[in-house]
Amino acid sequence: MLIVAVAWIYVVGLMALTETSVVAGIVTFLFYCVLPLGTLIYISGTKARRRKRELAAHAARQAAKPAEGED
């Protein structure tokens, strides 16, 4: 996944360099690279965020549960 992202940044960076003005290059890089890759990386990390949240909730339940054998 990382190599695809790096390759896409390279391709879009070259596209942005060939634009006719600096503003067009910045807009090209923003709309073809930053926004799509940001969305893709956010979506691909959803499972890990969910797992981390569930582990934290489980740890909190275990900490709140009284230890067996104690009065």
C-alpha positions in Angstrom: 0.0 0.0 0.0 2.8 2.4 0.9 4.6 1.9 -2.4 1.4 2.7 -4.3 1.0 5.9 -2.3 4.6 6.9 -3.0 4.3 6.2 -6.7 1.0 8.2 -6.9 2.7 11.1 -5.1 5.5 11.0 -7.6 3.2 10.9 -10.6 1.0 13.7 -9.4 4.0 15.7 -8.4 5.3 15.5 -12.0 1.8 16.4 -13.3 1.8 19.4 -11.0 5.2 20.5 -12.2 4.0 20.6 -15.8 1.1 22.9 -15.2 1.2 26.3 -16.7 1.0 28.3 -13.5 2.0 27.8 -9.8 -1.6 28.0 -8.7 -2.7 25.4 -11.2 0.1 23.1 -10.0 -0.9 23.5 -6.3 -4.5 22.8 -7.1 -3.6 19.8 -9.2 -1.5 18.4 -6.4 -4.1 19.1 -3.8 -7.1 17.7 -5.6 -5.3 14.7 -7.3 -3.0 13.7 -4.5 -3.6 15.1 -1.0 -7.3 14.7 -0.8 -7.6 11.2 -2.5 -4.7 9.8 -0.6 -5.8 11.2 2.7 -9.2 9.7 2.2 -7.7 6.3 1.2 -5.4 6.2 4.1 -8.2 7.2 6.5 -10.5 4.4 5.2 -7.7 1.8 5.2 -7.0 2.6 8.9 -10.6 2.1 10.0 -10.1 -1.5 11.1 -7.0 -0.7 13.2 -8.8 2.3 14.9 -11.7 0.0 15.7 -9.5 -2.7 17.2 -7.6 -0.1 19.3 -10.9 1.3 20.6 -12.1 -2.3 21.5 -8.9 -3.1 23.3 -9.1 0.1 25.3 -12.7 -0.7 26.3 -11.7 -4.3 27.3 -8.8 -3.0 29.4 -11.1 -0.5 31.1 -13.6 -3.3 31.9 -10.9 -5.5 33.3 -9.6 -2.6 35.5 -13.1 -1.9 36.8 -13.8 -5.5 37.6 -12.8 -6.5 41.1 -10.2 -9.1 41.4 -11.5 -12.5 42.4 -10.7 -13.7 45.9 -10.7 -10.2 47.4 -13.4 -9.0 49.8 
